[in-house]
Structures are given as C-alpha cells and as structure tokens.
C-alpha cells in the first residue's frame, strides 16, 4: 500500500517529501471515509486519528502519532521513521478495559474495547497506510 501511495505522490509531482505526502494522502482518505455512512465508533475514531495525525521530528527520526479517542478514552500510537523507512511502531497509552491482541507471526494489532460501544479496530504495525489488518503472507 505504501508503494502505491508513493507512486501516486511521485506522479502528482509532490515528491519533495514522499513520506509526508503519503501521510497527507492517508488523511485525505480518512476524510473521504468519514463522509460516508456505516462507520461504527471504532472505525470513526481510527479515521479521525489518521485525519489528525501529528508529526514530531527530532534526532534524525520522524514520528507520526495517532490519538484514537472513543468517549473519554484515548489510545496513543505512533509510527517512527528514519530516513523515510519505518523503524518502529509503538503504543504509548492503552485505556483500561481496552485489550490489544496480536497473533504470533502477525503484523496486525487488534484492539478490542471491553465496554460500550463494544467495537474493535485493527492497526497494521508495518504499514500505517493499510486499511485495517496487514496483508498476511502465506508460507
């Protein structure tokens, strides 16, 4: 997915910072998804988080942070890059009653809310531009 976003960025002439352009494209996709009906509370919160991701650059590293807010609860997660390459996925805060689950050999982190609104969402730990779970490779 990152490759297709980067190709679109290069074709559109915005290649000065392909990573920032890819995140901007993801924010635009979130805005489009939010304009359509049918999202549950978790899907809506995830898209709002991508729509308003923040950037922090220091020490040669760049981090894009997501604040996934549902009601009063907020999960903080971040994707860190060095030289434009993803090097780290982190969770900085997981609210009580939320459970993060990752299967062995999976690149998808599933987050399940233990109380209302009773929904779940997926984050691809190796590709923030993936819609939901990572594409898992068969062996």
N, C-alpha and C positions, 0 to 999 in steps of 0.2 A: 504494500500500500504506500509506503514512504517513497518508493521508486516512482510510482505513478504520480504522486503529488509533486515530486521534484521535477519530473518530466514536464508536467503541466506548468510549473513555475518557470522552468527554463524556456518553454515555448511562449509563455506570456511576456518574456523579457524582464522578469524580476529576479534574476539570478545573482544579484549582489550579495544576498544573504539567503541561500536556499532553505536553511533551517527555519528562520523567522517566517519566510514566505509559506513554508509547509504548515507551520502552526497557525498562520493567518488563514490559510485555506481551510484548516480544520475548524477554526472558529466560525468561518462563513458557513461551513456545512452544518455546524451546530445551530446557527441562526435559522437555516432552512428547515432543519428537523423540528425546531421549536415552533415554527409557524404552522405545522401540520398537527391535526388531532391524533389522539391514540396513544400518547406517551403516558406511562404511569409515573408516579412520584420519583422513583429511582432514575428512570430514563431521562426525565425532565431535569433532575438535579445534575446528572452527569453531563448533559448537553450544556446547561448553564455554566458548569465548571469549565468546560472546554471553550465556551464562548468568552469567558472572562479570565482565562489562564494568565498568570503573571510571570514575568521573566526576571531572573536575577543573574547577573554576570559578574563573576569575580574569580581571580586566581586562574585564569585560563579555562574556567569551566562555566557553562551556561546551564541554568536550571529553569524548567517550565513547571510552575506549581499549579495544582488544581485544588480548589476548595469545594468539596462536594457536600452541599448543605441540604439537609432534609429536616424541616422544622427547626428546632434549636440545635440539632446535632450537626457537626461538621467533621468530615474526614479530610485530612490533608495528605496529598500525594504529590510526588514530583518525579520528573524525568530529567536526568542530568546528562550533559553532553560535553565532550572535549574534542575540539577540532571538528565539530559538526557530527561526530559519531556518538550514538547513545552509549553511555558507560554505566548508568545506574538508574534503578527505579526504587523509590523509597516511599514508605508510608510514615508520615510524621505525626499522625494522630488518628486513632480509631475510636469512635464514641462507644460508650458502654452499650451493650445489647446489640452491637453490630459484630458480625463474625466475618473474618477474612479467611478464605479457603483456597488452597492451591493443590491440585493433584500432583503426584510425583511425575517428573518429566514434562509437566505442562508449563506453558508460558502465560497462562491465563489465571489472573487472580479474580476470584468471585467473592463479592461482598454481599452478605445476606443480612437484612435488618431483622432483628429478633422481636420487634414490636411494630405497631402501626407506623407506616402504612403497609407493612408486610410485603416488601418487594425486594428485588435483588438487582445487581448490576455487575458487569464484567469489565475488567481492565486488562489489556494486553500489556504485559510487563516489558516486552521487547519492541512494541510498535504502538505508540500512542495514537496513530492515525487509523488503526484498525477499528472497525465498528464492532465492538464487543469482544468476544473471545478471539484469541490468536488462531490463525490457521495452523492446525497441528499437522505436523508431517508424519506420514506413516513410515514405519521402519522396513 
